[in-house]
Amino acid sequence: MRATLGILIAFASLSAATAQNLLTNADFEGKFGDDGIAQGWADNSSWANLDVRYAPGTGDPHGGSACQRVTCSRLDYGAVQVIPQGGVPLKRGAIYRVRAWLRGEVGYVAVQFRQAPAPYRVYVEEGLVVGDRWQEASYFWTANADDPQGRFMLRFARVGTLWIDDLSVEEVSADEAARVAPPAETGNLLRNGNFALGPANWLVNHGCDYWQEAAVAVEADGGNPCLKFSVPEGIGATLSSEAAEVAPGRPLSISCRVRAEAPTQVLFTSGCCGARPTVTDKWQAITATGKSGFQPRATDYVRFVVTGPAVLWIDDVALRQDGEAGGNERFEAALISERHPLSLYHDGEQPRLRLATSTPAGSKPTVVTWRIEDFWGAVRLSGKWSRGTGRQEKLVPADKLGRGWYRATVTWADDGHERRNESAFVILPPADRRSPVQDSPFGAHFAVDPSGLALARAVGCRWLRLHPPNHTKWRVVEPDKQGEWKWRAEPIRIARAAGLALIGSLDRCPDWASSAPPGTPPGGFYTGIGAWVPRDWAEWENYVAETVRRYRKEIRVWEVWNEPNLGDWLIPRAGQTHAQAYVELLQHTYPVVKREDPTATVIAGVVAGALTEKSPARQFTEELIERGGLQLMDQFSFHDYINKSVDEGSEPIEVWLAHLRSKLRAAGRELPILNSEGGYANPGTSLTYRPCPPDTIPSDKMACWLVRQHVSQLALGVKQFFFYNFFLDGSPVIRDWEGFVEGDGQPRPNVAAYATMTWLLDGATFERTERPSADAWVHHFNTPRGPLAVAWTRSDTEADLSFPGAEGAWDLMGAEKPVPASGRFDVTDAPVYVRLPTK
């Protein structure tokens, strides 16, 4: 955080005498409306399921006589969002200084700019965790978009009160911003730019729609290591370094040496500069220069982007801000498993880790300290090591470790600072799952490439929902012209050969078949033109018939559209509500599927968000039911991304799910219910050095909530749950929605938690739920191995629970727990599994 803190501290030295505040009534000294909101400001939380009140704050403003008080008394879904009534004009490349004074009890408050219409792209965000005293959130930002109606927003997602005062957005000159920018570090800012540490700190993306994958391997070239990057034909692949902290507003250069098996065009780029040369079979140097933009928590990284077939050899990669050339000049170390990055092991396999160091010539040997700690923070193995110059390596056996998730850390001193490198690996229960695949409740979203399939098998995931991968969507199979089909038979075959059951997706118009009016922005794959209802229902019905007929033997379950209750995911015809448009879509889908395959199952609803009392999701669903939509489906699906455990809050899942069932029952169609997509919108990282926004969900909480969401739903009769997602996105910075593994595939604790759950609940049937107290849950299942209880307590609480005759126990990570003679267990919010005697 060196660069960011330097900017914040230096704000006091800037003169704002000539700057114009682009926000109106930003000191809240004007009038307040009857709703308690200051003139010129508005609440933007109507989409969320919460209760929020506004009032003038006159007791202790930061400045003047008033501030804005915002109180959230209930929050089940979404966030409180405070915005100015008008937009803020943004100019690409302009530099803005953003400031907000805040205090309160709502945790992290984001101060952001975003796109006002869908898809609501967040341009920039910074914030702070508020407390009793006024604090300033402030940053410089180089705008990355032209937007005459840019939306300034304050956002928080916790019950409590927030006080807001003295906001400002001012355009400043580059010279003014540069005066307070911190100095640049010297040397190569990248980790392992010369690959002396093997593949450590490099990431490869695995596209969700591919069924082949790029691969990396370290090879010797003239006695020095280099990285071989192999990309199959038709695959667009990206190789990325780890993100490095950079000084904003300073010159930046990137460089490398590269050669190719055959002439290949390569995009070599960072966030502020790049080059696109054609690389030949001779080593050649590539350089590019630019200037880093201003942003909070400024980071950058290098990327190699290439379309296969291609084979590259890469070496001496550098990202520098000191005006010098060259690669690594400092000591580096890493501790990674031999299977890095997808470091998955099972019972009976012995993980071996490689401790590698790289010492520049002429430097003194450096002592490294290494350790392996488990999910619970206990150090299981540790040591120190020191060797001479050059590349050195030793094996660290980890054969004494049992099931669980582990973080391997190596640290060393560098010019008075501690530096560190980390990796993760897991030891899982056996991969085999014996129950019939059709009966499994465990599904997910993942690519059917070798890594995606290996991950799914390792954790016991039996179902794949094709959203994404997008192999059956209309935009994919008939993309360019009516009647020109581009079937993806191979990934479907691969998935079925791997023993997976599939949910096909009937969804998304190709541009030529959309009802979008001329001039509609293309949008992304899922929004924009493709989200409009079909222009001609006969064309849609032909797509449905051809697709269901084509895959009748491979796909027996179909889901219709995705999240039609969201404004930018289904765009109705003029005068239609979203529910009305969706029922019309079902009328042109359900009969066609049943005609082509009478035994097929049709899933519909696909509603985004928990169906709580005041939620838009419930309103959409009830209108869907009133319009007869239940007669046009065999199963009802919802989606639920969570920021707390599903069984907590003012309206936990058992409450709103009971209401949904009553509505289905009253309509005479009490259909099976499934959660066909859910996970975490804002996942955190398990590697502490990777850039991660402060409002993300910690990896330990994700593992706990993942199990609690699955088991709670099973106990409530939810047929299946499809976790989103298992993708290896190749990103060195944390991305929304990508919650299961790190960007390079290194396992988060989720992996061990999921595998343990599917292993113990394989073939299980729910029996009953007990509530020993208001803060404890015990769910009982019958399994092929005998009765099993899954127990936990409310977040941050503990309970002493009795399990008479307990025969075995396992913790969240799959490790066996000792069974007390008394049968009493100390239970926390991390689920524990207890094997009970057969009655």
WOTA-V122471 format. One record per backbone hydrogen bond with DSSP energy under -1.0 kcal/mol. CO is the residue of the C=O (numbers start at 1). NH is the residue of the N-H. If there is no record, write none. Layout:
[[CO;NH] [CO;NH]]
//
This chain:
[[1;5] [2;6] [3;7] [4;8] [5;9] [6;10] [8;11] [10;13] [11;14] [25;28] [26;167] [31;39] [33;36] [37;33] [38;41] [40;85] [42;83] [45;48] [49;76] [49;77] [51;73] [51;74] [53;71] [55;69] [57;67] [67;57] [68;164] [69;55] [70;162] [71;53] [72;160] [74;51] [77;49] [80;156] [81;44] [82;154] [83;42] [88;150] [90;147] [91;94] [94;143] [95;172] [96;141] [97;170] [98;139] [99;168] [100;137] [101;165] [102;135] [103;163] [107;130] [109;128] [110;155] [111;126] [112;153] [113;123] [113;124] [114;151] [117;120] [121;115] [124;113] [126;111] [128;109] [131;104] [135;102] [137;100] [139;98] [141;96] [143;93] [147;90] [147;150] [150;88] [151;114] [153;112] [154;82] [155;110] [156;80] [160;72] [161;105] [162;70] [163;103] [164;68] [165;101] [168;99] [169;22] [170;97] [173;177] [174;178] [175;179] [177;180] [192;195] [193;317] [195;198] [197;200] [199;202] [203;240] [207;210] [215;230] [217;228] [219;226] [221;224] [224;221] [226;219] [227;314] [228;217] [229;312] [230;215] [231;310] [232;235] [235;308] [237;306] [238;205] [239;304] [240;203] [244;300] [247;250] [250;292] [252;290] [253;320] [254;288] [255;318] [256;286] [257;315] [258;284] [259;313] [264;279] [267;305] [268;275] [269;303] [273;270] [275;268] [277;266] [279;264] [280;260] [284;258] [286;256] [288;254] [290;252] [292;249] [294;142] [298;246] [300;244] [302;241] [303;269] [304;239] [305;267] [306;237] [308;234] [310;231] [311;261] [312;229] [313;259] [314;227] [315;257] [318;255] [319;189] [320;253] [332;358] [334;356] [336;354] [337;340] [341;343] [342;344] [343;426] [345;428] [346;349] [351;398] [352;338] [353;396] [354;336] [355;394] [356;334] [357;392] [358;332] [359;390] [360;363] [368;385] [369;411] [370;383] [371;409] [372;380] [372;381] [373;407] [374;377] [378;374] [381;372] [383;370] [385;368] [390;359] [392;357] [394;355] [396;353] [398;401] [404;427] [406;425] [407;373] [408;423] [409;371] [410;421] [411;369] [412;419] [414;417] [417;414] [419;412] [421;410] [423;408] [425;406] [426;345] [427;404] [428;347] [436;439] [437;440] [441;721] [442;462] [442;463] [443;723] [444;465] [445;726] [449;453] [450;454] [451;455] [452;456] [453;457] [454;458] [455;459] [456;461] [462;501] [463;444] [464;503] [465;467] [470;473] [473;476] [473;477] [474;478] [477;486] [481;484] [488;492] [489;493] [490;494] [491;495] [492;496] [493;497] [494;498] [495;500] [496;499] [501;464] [503;466] [504;559] [506;561] [507;474] [510;513] [511;514] [513;535] [517;520] [522;529] [528;531] [529;532] [530;509] [531;571] [533;515] [536;540] [537;541] [538;542] [539;543] [540;544] [541;545] [542;546] [543;547] [544;548] [545;549] [546;550] [547;551] [551;555] [556;601] [557;504] [558;603] [559;506] [563;566] [566;569] [566;570] [571;533] [573;576] [577;581] [578;582] [579;583] [580;584] [581;585] [582;586] [583;587] [586;589] [586;590] [589;593] [590;594] [591;595] [592;596] [593;597] [597;600] [601;558] [602;634] [602;635] [603;560] [604;637] [606;563] [607;639] [610;612] [612;615] [615;619] [616;620] [617;621] [618;622] [619;623] [620;624] [621;625] [622;626] [623;627] [624;629] [625;628] [628;631] [629;632] [630;633] [635;604] [636;674] [637;607] [638;676] [639;609] [645;648] [646;653] [652;655] [652;656] [653;657] [654;658] [655;659] [656;660] [657;661] [658;662] [659;663] [660;664] [661;665] [662;666] [663;667] [664;669] [665;668] [669;671] [672;636] [673;719] [674;638] [675;722] [677;640] [678;724] [679;642] [682;697] [687;690] [691;734] [693;696] [697;684] [698;702] [699;703] [700;704] [701;705] [702;706] [703;707] [704;708] [705;709] [706;710] [707;711] [708;712] [709;713] [710;714] [711;715] [712;716] [713;718] [714;717] [720;675] [721;443] [722;678] [723;445] [728;206] [737;739] [742;745] [743;730] [746;742] [748;751] [749;753] [750;754] [751;755] [752;756] [753;757] [754;758] [755;759] [756;760] [757;761] [761;764] [765;782] [768;780] [770;778] [773;776] [775;794] [777;792] [778;770] [779;790] [780;767] [780;768] [781;788] [782;765] [783;786] [787;836] [788;781] [789;834] [790;779] [791;832] [792;777] [794;797] [799;827] [801;825] [803;806] [808;835] [809;817] [810;833] [811;814] [815;811] [820;823] [823;803] [825;801] [827;799] [828;793] [832;791] [833;810] [834;789] [835;807]]
//
